[in-house]
Amino acid sequence: MVSTCINGGYYQEYAFEILKEVIDNYPIDGIFFNMMGYTGPTYAGVDHGICQCENCRKRFKTYSGLDLPKNYDDPAISEYRKFQRETSSELYLKVTDFIREQNPELVIYNYNDVGTSWIASESGADMRPGIDDIYHATGNVKRTLGSYKDRNPVNLIMGFQAIGYRSIMSSPNLLRSWMLQDMLHGAPVGFVVVGTYYHYECREFIPILHDLYGFHRKYEKLFTNVQSRSRIALINGRGSAEAQGMVQLLSEEHIPFDIIHQAQLGTGRPPRDLEEYDLLILNHVTDMSDPFVEMIDGYVENGGKILATGAPSINDENGRALNRIRLRSRHTDKTSLFLSDIFVFIMATPIRIATTTAAKINSILII
Ligand SMILES: [Zn+2]
């Protein structure tokens, strides 16, 4: 298999000719980029490592003064990660600016928030042990809706069972539940079929899909331009399992909530101000800059409440351990509750703990 490096001529120059040819010659509505940026492990799980091409070598040297790391334990790896993020964003912005110059009406669609109009995400089953996250679509849609006032979420429902089983349709109940979550939270509906229907031996979901699209078409108006009135916001850090538990807990208790990317807080990009929320739930948000800590403390001083799981604010924004909780509001125990003080196992069994602590958390949530 051949992978092209984003620092090479194919991406930096020739890709623009291809885009221009397509835009000039075909009546397309939009352009989707799948997995833009540096290549990671293949679908077969093979990791070819860090690109060592001449372009990467030169560019990283100019950027950092360092030699390219050869492996992930190299001391230069954090600088290299930064380099990857910046060069990917730079190229993607160049590409999206170019597309808009050719035709400003085209929708640009990708998994990141740079230069795009729609932010893609996916809900799909897998073959790992354990149950699937039945609220997965809720998390995906709310994360974009709560974090960006100028981006649309498009959460794709992946029909296939897993990457290695792409001609086997997932459980119709699971797919239906995810698609309804997309709809009810205000995202468009999107369903992915890899290959053709012909290749799917199990087509049980197809008539259900027909009904769901029909339902959406009939009531589309009710699902369009929805605005949140939730009084609770989830801020997700490293604890994705905890975030999953909280989404389940709040959904099953019928408590409305928003989700905000930690990186977008305080940037002006989320559609609502922090002050509009009565409670912030910090899901294992370990990495915080000093201004971020101040922002959360200020929110509490102004009457906001926080509920924190895991170990909030123990690292700086780059993940460097500071070994202490820096939130001052940590000590004003009337306005904050730290689940780590009560349940040391919350990270290991988030869903079960979250459910069993519902009674306790409720007393905070409904303040
Ligand atoms: Zn390279």
Boltz pocket constraint, residues with backbone or C-beta under 6 A from the ligand:
constraints:
  - pocket:
      binder: B
      contacts: [[A, 5], [A, 6], [A, 7], [A, 8], [A, 51], [A, 52], [A, 53], [A, 54], [A, 55], [A, 56], [A, 57]]
      max_distance: 6.0
